Amino acid sequence: MSFFETSDRAKKYQADLLEFMDSHIYPAEAVYHEQMRASGDPHFHPPIIEELKGEARKRGLWNLFHPHAEWGPGLTNLEYAPLAEIMGRSHIASEACNCNAPDTGNMEVLTLFGSDEHKEKYLRPLLEGTMASAFAMTEPRVASSDATNIELRMERDDGGTSRSSGAGSGGEYVLNGRKWFASNALHRNCKVLIVMGKTDPTAAPHRQQSMMVVPIDAPGVTVMRGLPVFGYQDREGHAEIDFTDVRVPAKDVLKGEGEGFAISQARLGPGRIHHCMRAIGAAERALELMCRRAQSRVTFGSPVAERSNVQDWIAEARIDIEMIRLLTLKAAYLMDTVGNKEARTEIAAIKVAAPNIALKVIDRAIQVHGGAGVTDDFPLAMMYAHLRTLRLADGPDEVHKRAIARQELRQYRDAATAASGTGGPGGPQAAVR
């Protein structure tokens, strides 16, 4: 599949996961939709999901994302990337394998920065798939693409008494503000939020924010509504949440006050590569659907597949998918070998490229399907709606392009500075990586 050789254990997981997709996931999609329709509740938790989770766990296809062997198979990013792609072919596969966002990112945060109490109370049930969680960072009143804009206040109150744990817990923080697009907050099993807010507006810009663990049923937490996305009410929900005088024990601050921005960067790096590989999986399925439809439909006496423009679309889709897959695997390789910080340009690049390419392929697949393509008779319309949000989630395209450009320009600027100090030439050669 690529020039990046993977391990024997990763190949075994790929084979097992592909078989699970064929034998259980794809056949369950129709059951899932029927159970959702019959419930009449957009946030219903269909029983088929729990059945699939039990089967995946029995097969050892569980917590595949988790890099720590204590909690999962301990796969590297390069080993996990093809698995995320396979799961991305179906909207129910990631949750079936307990590899769905935002739970994956929250589990990694709790693994790295949670206390023993957090791990026992929240991390363990999340890893067991009996609990869901949400990540509350984005706000409706500010441009949250710049995380330093976050306004939700977390004010220290050392004289307060915790409603949840009683006195003597080392003080509290009082939270006031509004969040939205807190994905998963309307999931029937969601019990906990990881909330980012501002603890010290006078600190340096990247030291003003903190993250806290907040039970979703804490007094003062109100889930206002689920935000529709292109008319879809996603089952897990994208919630708008109000925080009014919510008291959080100081022991529930993750890592320490002022560490919120650093935690967000640690959380979002792996999450972005997971999103991108799932997007490639969606693009692969869209290409498969496009080819099948083009061969089965006849216009003006010939199969649609014989039309030169459709052949161009199919060829371009294959080329584009292979390019973005290789770039994503390169990012995974760099994350494993030199770290997320050194791989930041590649991570930003795939976060821009993967959703855009997937959307292009899905859009053309819709076109080949004709009117059926925009209905729910095929998964393409829903795939498009979900993938379009990915150009905004975890940072919009423009923020990632800005980061890439600044990194590219910095190399030339540094070369020019060095040349001016030594009298030597500066220029493109200085930018070779």
Secondary structure, DSSP 8 states (H G I E B T S, - for coil): --SS---HHHHHHHHHHHHHIIIIIHHHHHHHHHHHHHHT-TT---HHHHHHHHHHHHTT-SSTT--STTTS----HHHHHHHHHHHTTSTTHHHHTT--TTHHHHHHHHHHH--HHHIIIIIHHHHHTS-EEEEE---SSS-TTSGGG---EEEEETT--BTTTBS-SS-EEEEEEEEEEEETTTSTTEEEEEEEEES-TTS-GGGSEEEEEEETTSTTEEEEEE--BTTB--TT-EEEEEEEEEEEEGGGBSSSTT-HHHHHHHHHHHHHHHHHHHHHHHHHHHHHHHHHHHHH-EETTEEGGGSHHHHHHHHHHHHHHHHHHHHHHHHHHHHHHT-TTTTHHHHHHHHHHHHHHHHHHHHHHHHHHGGGGGSTTSSHHHHHHHHHHTTTTTS-HHHHHHHHHHHHHHHHHHHHHHHHHHS---SGGGG--
